[in-house]
Amino acid sequence: MHDTNASDTLHPVLGAVLRVMAPLVRWLLRSGVGYAEFTAAIKPVFLAEARAEVRRIGRKETDSALSLLSGLHRKDVRKAALEVVAQGTCAPAKASLASQVVARWVANALPQTLPLAGDQSFESLVHQVSRDVHPRSVQHELVRLGVAHLVDGQLVLLRQAFVPDPQAMESRQLLADSVADHLAAGVHNLTGDSRDGGRKYLEQALFADGLSQESVRTLEQLANELWHEAMRRMMQAAVPLCEHDEPLGGDQRLRLGMFCFAEPMAAIGEKAVENNEK
């Protein structure tokens, strides 16, 4: 494995970034993506971020400036520029209609089971969000994603959040967007431009060790309960604000997330040993 300690002597940030990269590389490997494919694909990302940084600091956007900042050869800068145009940007996906319907379902504290039509029905819920898509299409999408299912002509919400089946493309997009925004908040707090008034985003975590498996399960259950309450309260506040701001041209987005992860303490020690073996 990479020696993160050696990386720290080269650049203080590199070791921290490699720590972040470890689970991403695990995801790539389990998905059949190797080093060569990744390094080729990452070049346009370096170019896009270099362009954004050049604009931020007020420099002229030339091939030389982009090459110097990104570390890409000038010919790679030109090639990556074409790939960025062809592939588009890596902007976060707008919340799907299905996810908006689930959010409204939870925020309004509606029953877990809704009739398909009539007053206080799934149909009326969808119409609160949009009249451009037939409620039956949204129903089929929620069932397809495993977020809800039909029972005796009624739709039952299976999850108190829009969490599609792990194999679905939506799940991969949700993970990518959530992790990207989490990192963006932390990176801003570490390197943010002073011109924004020193704004700091919420980016906190709690860590506990020396726990038994039973205690971990107890804390995981508590974390889920706290998240459901936080999500419900945030959605109750966000829905009317979105309804007010969007027609007036609101152009800002916000993501609030929470995660919980546990593993044996030995796993951390083993990773450190592996890092130092090379």
Sequence and secondary structure as in RCSB ss.txt:
>XXXX:A:sequence
MHDTNASDTLHPVLGAVLRVMAPLVRWLLRSGVGYAEFTAAIKPVFLAEARAEVRRIGRKETDSALSLLSGLHRK
DVRKAALEVVAQGTCAPAKASLASQVVARWVANALPQTLPLAGDQSFESLVHQVSRDVHPRSVQHELVRLGVAHL
VDGQLVLLRQAFVPDPQAMESRQLLADSVADHLAAGVHNLTGDSRDGGRKYLEQALFADGLSQESVRTLEQLANE
LWHEAMRRMMQAAVPLCEHDEPLGGDQRLRLGMFCFAEPMAAIGEKAVENNEK
>XXXX:A:secstr
   HHHHHHH HHHHHHHHHHHHHHHHHHHTT  HHHHHHHHHHHHHHHHHHHHHHTT    HHHHHHHH   HH
HHHHHHHHHHHH         HHHHHHHHHHHTT  SEEESSSTTSHHHHHHHH SSS HHHHHHHHHHTTSEEE
ETTEEEE  SS    TTSHHHHHHHHHHHHHHHHHHHHHHH  GGGTS           S  HHHHHHHHHHHHH
HHHHHHHHHHHHHHHHHHHHGGGT               HHHHHHHHHHHHH 
